[in-house]
Amino acid sequence: MRLANKTPPITGGNSGIGLATVRLFVAEGARVAVTGRNQATLAADADHDGHRRRPAGVQ
């Protein structure tokens, strides 16, 4: 796993390229810090990865 034990920040993780990047990095072993505009969407998607994400929504 190339990204094991890494925690990259990813912005715009609610949808599109940001969400795809989050999913790819998690699949590669990273624990990601994700920001986005919709806290509910971030939290709902984070549940699918078994706590490998730290959602940090912004207002």
N, C-alpha and C positions, 0 to 999 in steps of 0.2 A: 504494500500500500504506500503509494508515493506521498500521500497527504496525511498519513497517520500521525497523530500527536500535533497537528497544526490546527490553528483556529483563525482562519481568514475572515475578515469582515466583508459582508456582501450587502450592497444597497439595492433597493428595488426588488426584494425577494418575494413579493406578493404574486407576481405573475411574469410571464414572458421569459426573456433571457435571464433575468435575475433569479427566478424560480428554477429554471433549468440548470443554472450554475450551482445553486444550492444543492439540488438533487445529485448532480454529478460529483461535487466535492464530497458530499456525505457518502456516496457510493465508493469513493476513493479512500475513505477512512478519516476524513476531516471532521472536526467539530466546528460548526460555523456560527458566527455572530451575524444575525440577519436583521436588516432594517427595512421598513416599508411603511406605506401610508395607512394600512388597515390592520390594526392589532388583531382583530378576530380572525382574519385570513391567515396571518402569520402563525397564530397559535394553533389553528385547525390543521395547517399543513405540518407543523412541527410535531404533532402527535403521531404522524406516520413514521417517523424516524427513530423512535425510541430515545428521545432526549439527547440527540446529537446536535440539536440546534438551540441557540439562545435567542429567542425573538426579542427584538428591541424596537418596538414601533415608535414612530415619531408623529407628533401632532402638527 
